[in-house]
């Protein structure tokens, strides 16, 4: 396989990552609807910790840098929380 062919494969993977991230943000919209109906706060530290822990465990299994994965998932969670605030009409609170 040539360098260009490998780069094309990387490009496809990058696009799939972005599609999955967009899907996750769509799910954040569904989550905030349920939270509003049930009177649940948007931010749930316990759930956020669970998500990060689960990601780090899987990263370890896959031979990935767990520290980098932890930071990545913190960013993804922050994006999700921001999206939920936006969709709830609250905006992002400090």
C-alpha positions in Angstrom: 0.0 0.0 0.0 1.3 3.4 -0.9 1.5 6.4 1.4 -1.4 8.1 -0.4 -3.5 5.0 -0.1 -2.9 4.8 3.6 -3.7 8.5 4.0 -7.0 7.9 2.1 -7.8 5.2 4.7 -7.0 7.6 7.5 -9.3 10.2 5.9 -12.1 7.6 5.8 -11.5 6.8 9.5 -11.5 10.5 10.4 -14.8 11.0 8.6 -16.3 8.1 10.5 -15.1 9.6 13.8 -16.8 12.8 12.9 -20.1 11.0 11.9 -20.0 9.2 15.2 -19.4 12.4 17.1 -22.4 14.1 15.3 -24.5 11.1 16.2 -23.4 11.4 19.9 -24.5 15.1 19.8 -27.9 14.0 18.4 -28.2 11.6 21.3 -27.4 14.5 23.7 -30.5 16.1 22.3 -32.7 13.1 23.1 -31.1 12.9 26.6 -31.8 16.5 27.4 -35.5 16.0 26.4 -35.8 13.1 28.9 -33.9 15.0 31.6 -36.3 18.0 31.2 -39.4 15.7 31.4 -38.0 14.0 34.5 -36.6 17.1 36.2 -33.1 15.8 36.1 -30.1 18.2 36.1 -28.1 18.3 32.8 -24.7 17.7 34.4 -24.3 14.4 36.1 -20.8 14.0 37.5 -21.3 10.4 38.4 -22.4 9.5 34.9 -19.5 11.5 33.4 -17.0 9.6 35.5 -18.6 6.3 34.5 -18.2 7.2 30.8 -14.6 8.2 31.2 -13.8 5.1 33.2 -15.4 2.9 30.6 -13.5 4.6 27.8 -10.2 4.3 29.7 -10.8 0.6 30.3 -11.5 0.0 26.6 -8.5 2.1 25.7 -6.3 -0.1 27.8 -7.7 -3.2 26.1 -7.0 -1.7 22.7 -3.5 -0.6 23.6 -4.3 3.1 23.5 -2.8 5.9 25.6 -5.3 6.0 28.5 -4.4 9.5 29.5 -5.1 10.8 26.0 -8.3 8.9 25.8 -9.3 10.4 29.2 -8.7 13.9 27.9 -10.5 13.2 24.7 -13.6 11.9 26.5 -13.6 14.9 28.8 -13.8 17.1 25.7 -16.6 14.9 24.2 -18.6 15.1 27.5 -18.1 18.8 27.7 -19.4 19.1 24.1 -22.4 17.0 25.1 -23.1 19.1 28.2 -22.8 22.3 26.2 -25.2 20.9 23.5 -27.7 19.9 26.2 -27.6 23.4 27.7 -28.1 24.9 24.3 -31.0 22.7 23.4 -32.7 23.3 26.8 -32.6 27.0 26.2 -30.3 27.6 29.2 -27.1 28.4 27.3 -23.9 27.2 28.9 -23.8 28.2 32.6 -20.4 29.0 34.1 
